[in-house]
Protein backbone atom coordinates (compact mmCIF):
# COMPACT_ATOMS: atom_id res chain seq x y z
CA UNK A 1 0.00 0.00 0.00
CA UNK A 2 1.35 3.42 -0.97
CA UNK A 3 2.10 6.08 1.59
CA UNK A 4 1.27 9.75 1.35
CA UNK A 5 3.30 12.45 -0.37
CA UNK A 6 3.02 15.97 1.03
CA UNK A 7 4.46 18.94 -0.87
CA UNK A 8 4.77 21.91 1.46
CA UNK A 9 6.23 25.40 1.57
CA UNK A 10 7.95 26.76 4.66
CA UNK A 11 6.95 30.33 3.84
CA UNK A 12 9.50 33.13 3.38
CA UNK A 13 11.60 31.99 6.35
CA UNK A 14 9.91 33.45 9.41
CA UNK A 15 8.62 30.45 11.44
CA UNK A 16 5.42 32.36 12.22
CA UNK A 17 4.62 32.44 8.48
CA UNK A 18 4.58 28.66 8.08
CA UNK A 19 0.95 27.57 8.00
CA UNK A 20 -0.59 25.21 10.58
CA UNK A 21 -1.49 22.85 7.72
CA UNK A 22 2.16 22.65 6.68
CA UNK A 23 3.21 22.08 10.29
CA UNK A 24 0.71 19.21 10.55
CA UNK A 25 2.17 17.64 7.40
CA UNK A 26 5.66 17.85 8.91
CA UNK A 27 4.42 16.15 12.07
CA UNK A 28 2.84 13.32 10.05
CA UNK A 29 5.72 12.63 7.64
CA UNK A 30 8.65 10.34 8.34
CA UNK A 31 10.95 11.18 5.41
CA UNK A 32 11.83 14.63 4.06
CA UNK A 33 13.29 15.65 0.72
CA UNK A 34 14.42 19.18 -0.11
CA UNK A 35 17.10 21.77 -0.57
CA UNK A 36 19.28 21.77 2.57
CA UNK A 37 18.58 25.35 3.77
CA UNK A 38 14.82 24.70 3.52
CA UNK A 39 15.10 21.46 5.50
CA UNK A 40 17.11 23.37 8.11
CA UNK A 41 14.01 25.44 8.87
CA UNK A 42 12.22 22.36 10.22
CA UNK A 43 12.50 21.01 13.76
CA UNK A 44 12.49 17.29 13.04
CA UNK A 45 12.26 14.43 15.50
CA UNK A 46 15.12 11.92 15.79
CA UNK A 47 13.04 9.31 13.91
CA UNK A 48 12.36 11.62 10.96
CA UNK A 49 14.80 11.19 8.08
CA UNK A 50 16.03 14.08 5.90
CA UNK A 51 17.42 13.75 2.39
CA UNK A 52 19.03 17.05 1.35
CA UNK A 53 19.97 17.78 -2.26
CA UNK A 54 21.13 20.68 -4.42
CA UNK A 55 18.58 23.30 -5.43
CA UNK A 56 18.95 22.36 -9.12
CA UNK A 57 18.05 18.69 -8.59
CA UNK A 58 14.30 19.23 -8.37
CA UNK A 59 13.14 16.48 -10.74
CA UNK A 60 15.49 13.86 -9.28
CA UNK A 61 14.32 14.88 -5.79
CA UNK A 62 10.70 14.49 -6.83
CA UNK A 63 11.35 11.02 -8.28
CA UNK A 64 13.16 9.87 -5.14
CA UNK A 65 10.28 11.09 -2.96
CA UNK A 66 7.71 9.34 -5.15
CA UNK A 67 9.64 6.07 -4.95
CA UNK A 68 9.60 6.23 -1.15
CA UNK A 69 5.89 7.05 -1.10
CA UNK A 70 5.15 4.06 -3.35
CA UNK A 71 7.12 1.93 -0.89
CA UNK A 72 4.69 2.97 1.85
CA UNK A 73 6.42 5.90 3.56
CA UNK A 74 4.74 9.17 4.49
CA UNK A 75 6.98 11.59 2.63
CA UNK A 76 7.28 15.38 2.71
CA UNK A 77 8.85 17.36 -0.13
CA UNK A 78 9.89 20.75 1.20
CA UNK A 79 10.04 24.08 -0.65
CA UNK A 80 10.45 27.63 0.52
CA UNK A 81 7.51 29.99 0.14
CA UNK A 82 4.55 28.32 -1.58
CA UNK A 83 5.30 24.93 -3.18
CA UNK A 84 3.27 25.81 -6.27
CA UNK A 85 5.13 29.04 -7.09
CA UNK A 86 8.42 28.29 -8.92
CA UNK A 87 8.87 25.35 -6.56
CA UNK A 88 8.50 21.62 -6.01
CA UNK A 89 4.79 20.98 -6.65
CA UNK A 90 5.30 21.37 -10.41
CA UNK A 91 8.35 19.09 -10.34
CA UNK A 92 6.37 16.39 -8.50
CA UNK A 93 3.49 16.67 -10.97
CA UNK A 94 5.91 16.51 -13.91
CA UNK A 95 7.51 13.38 -12.46
CA UNK A 96 4.09 11.76 -12.02
CA UNK A 97 3.09 12.71 -15.56
CA UNK A 98 6.17 11.05 -17.05
CA UNK A 99 6.64 8.25 -14.51
CA UNK A 100 5.25 4.76 -13.93
CA UNK A 101 1.52 4.23 -13.52
CA UNK A 102 1.91 3.39 -9.81
CA UNK A 103 2.94 6.99 -9.10
CA UNK A 104 -0.48 8.19 -10.25
CA UNK A 105 -2.17 6.35 -7.40
CA UNK A 106 -0.13 8.04 -4.65
CA UNK A 107 -2.08 10.14 -2.15
CA UNK A 108 -0.62 13.53 -3.14
CA UNK A 109 -1.30 16.50 -0.84
CA UNK A 110 -0.03 19.92 -1.95
CA UNK A 111 -0.17 22.34 0.98
CA UNK A 112 -0.35 26.06 0.10
CA UNK A 113 2.09 28.48 1.70
CA UNK A 114 3.03 32.15 1.84
CA UNK A 115 5.21 33.04 -1.10
CA UNK A 116 7.88 35.77 -1.15
CA UNK A 117 5.93 38.34 -3.15
CA UNK A 118 3.07 38.22 -0.63
CA UNK A 119 5.44 38.65 2.31
CA UNK A 120 7.24 41.56 0.64
CA UNK A 121 3.97 43.21 -0.39
CA UNK A 122 2.63 42.99 3.16
CA UNK A 123 5.76 44.63 4.57
CA UNK A 124 5.59 47.60 2.20
CA UNK A 125 1.82 48.22 1.92
CA UNK A 126 -0.26 46.82 -0.96
CA UNK A 127 1.64 46.95 -4.28
CA UNK A 128 -0.26 43.87 -5.46
CA UNK A 129 -3.61 45.53 -4.78
CA UNK A 130 -4.69 45.22 -8.41
CA UNK A 131 -3.75 42.96 -11.33
CA UNK A 132 -0.24 41.52 -11.11
CA UNK A 133 1.95 38.66 -12.32
CA UNK A 134 5.04 36.76 -11.20
CA UNK A 135 8.02 36.06 -13.48
CA UNK A 136 11.21 34.16 -12.73
CA UNK A 137 14.31 35.72 -14.25
CA UNK A 138 16.17 32.41 -14.18
CA UNK A 139 16.88 31.08 -17.66
CA UNK A 140 17.79 27.62 -16.38
CA UNK A 141 14.39 26.27 -17.47
CA UNK A 142 13.36 28.71 -20.21
CA UNK A 143 15.32 30.87 -22.69
CA UNK A 144 16.01 34.53 -21.96
CA UNK A 145 14.22 35.78 -25.09
CA UNK A 146 10.94 34.39 -23.70
CA UNK A 147 11.57 36.12 -20.36
CA UNK A 148 12.32 39.44 -22.04
CA UNK A 149 9.25 39.21 -24.26
CA UNK A 150 6.99 38.43 -21.32
CA UNK A 151 8.38 41.35 -19.33
CA UNK A 152 7.64 43.72 -22.18
CA UNK A 153 4.13 42.41 -22.74
CA UNK A 154 3.00 42.44 -19.10
CA UNK A 155 4.42 45.95 -18.64
CA UNK A 156 2.48 47.09 -21.70
CA UNK A 157 -0.63 45.45 -20.21
CA UNK A 158 -0.27 47.49 -17.02
CA UNK A 159 0.42 44.63 -14.63
CA UNK A 160 2.48 44.95 -11.47
CA UNK A 161 5.38 42.50 -11.79
CA UNK A 162 6.96 40.37 -9.06
CA UNK A 163 10.39 39.10 -10.09
CA UNK A 164 11.70 35.87 -8.59
CA UNK A 165 15.30 34.60 -8.90
CA UNK A 166 16.45 38.09 -9.92
CA UNK A 167 20.21 37.61 -9.83
CA UNK A 168 22.93 35.11 -8.96
CA UNK A 169 26.67 34.63 -9.43
CA UNK A 170 25.97 32.66 -12.60
CA UNK A 171 23.41 35.24 -13.84
CA UNK A 172 24.71 38.69 -12.82
CA UNK A 173 23.31 40.61 -15.81
CA UNK A 174 19.66 39.63 -16.13
CA UNK A 175 18.04 41.97 -13.59
CA UNK A 176 19.77 44.98 -15.14
CA UNK A 177 18.59 43.88 -18.57
CA UNK A 178 15.07 43.44 -17.21
CA UNK A 179 15.12 47.01 -15.88
CA UNK A 180 16.28 48.24 -19.30
CA UNK A 181 13.35 46.47 -20.98
CA UNK A 182 10.85 47.91 -18.49
CA UNK A 183 12.28 51.43 -18.78
CA UNK A 184 11.35 51.30 -22.45
CA UNK A 185 7.69 50.79 -21.52
CA UNK A 186 6.98 52.26 -18.07
CA UNK A 187 7.24 55.80 -16.66
CA UNK A 188 10.51 56.70 -14.94
CA UNK A 189 8.86 57.23 -11.55
CA UNK A 190 7.27 53.76 -11.27
CA UNK A 191 8.29 52.40 -7.85
CA UNK A 192 10.57 49.39 -7.63
CA UNK A 193 10.61 47.46 -4.34
CA UNK A 194 13.64 45.42 -3.34
CA UNK A 195 12.34 43.05 -0.67
CA UNK A 196 15.11 40.97 0.83
CA UNK A 197 14.49 38.18 3.38
CA UNK A 198 11.00 39.39 4.26
CA UNK A 199 10.12 38.60 7.88
CA UNK A 200 13.59 37.33 8.79
CA UNK A 201 16.16 39.02 11.07
CA UNK A 202 18.20 40.21 8.06
CA UNK A 203 15.17 41.72 6.30
CA UNK A 204 15.80 44.75 4.11
CA UNK A 205 13.12 46.72 2.25
CA UNK A 206 14.05 49.56 -0.10
CA UNK A 207 12.09 51.49 -2.72
CA UNK A 208 13.55 53.22 -5.78
CA UNK A 209 12.26 54.87 -8.93
CA UNK A 210 12.51 52.65 -12.00
CA UNK A 211 14.82 55.23 -13.57
CA UNK A 212 17.24 54.83 -10.64
CA UNK A 213 16.78 51.13 -9.82
CA UNK A 214 20.16 49.42 -9.41
CA UNK A 215 20.40 45.68 -9.99
CA UNK A 216 23.18 45.43 -7.42
CA UNK A 217 20.55 46.10 -4.71
CA UNK A 218 19.27 42.52 -5.18
CA UNK A 219 20.53 39.02 -4.53
CA UNK A 220 18.90 35.57 -4.64
CA UNK A 221 17.16 36.25 -1.32
CA UNK A 222 15.41 39.27 -2.87
CA UNK A 223 11.99 39.46 -4.45
CA UNK A 224 11.72 42.54 -6.68
CA UNK A 225 8.30 44.10 -7.26
CA UNK A 226 7.91 46.62 -10.09
CA UNK A 227 4.79 48.74 -9.92
CA UNK A 228 2.54 49.80 -12.77
CA UNK A 229 1.84 53.34 -13.93
CA UNK A 230 -0.99 53.35 -11.36
CA UNK A 231 1.13 52.36 -8.35
CA UNK A 232 1.53 55.08 -5.74
CA UNK A 233 3.99 55.87 -2.92
CA UNK A 234 2.69 57.42 0.31
CA UNK A 235 5.51 59.41 1.92
CA UNK A 236 5.51 59.33 5.74
CA UNK A 237 7.73 61.29 8.11
CA UNK A 238 7.86 58.97 11.12
CA UNK A 239 7.24 55.62 9.44
CA UNK A 240 8.57 53.89 6.31
CA UNK A 241 6.83 54.94 3.10
CA UNK A 242 3.91 52.86 1.87
CA UNK A 243 3.52 51.58 -1.69
CA UNK A 244 0.13 50.54 -3.05
CA UNK A 245 -1.70 49.96 -6.33
CA UNK A 246 -5.27 51.34 -6.24
CA UNK A 247 -8.10 48.87 -6.74
CA UNK A 248 -9.92 51.38 -8.99
CA UNK A 249 -8.32 51.85 -12.40
CA UNK A 250 -9.62 54.66 -14.57
CA UNK A 251 -10.97 54.07 -18.05
CA UNK A 252 -8.19 54.39 -20.61
CA UNK A 253 -5.40 53.57 -18.19
CA UNK A 254 -2.71 51.19 -19.42
Order of alpha helices (4+ residues) and beta strands (2+ residues): beta-alpha-beta-alpha-beta-alpha-beta-alpha-beta-alpha-beta-beta-alpha-beta-alpha-beta-beta-beta-beta-beta
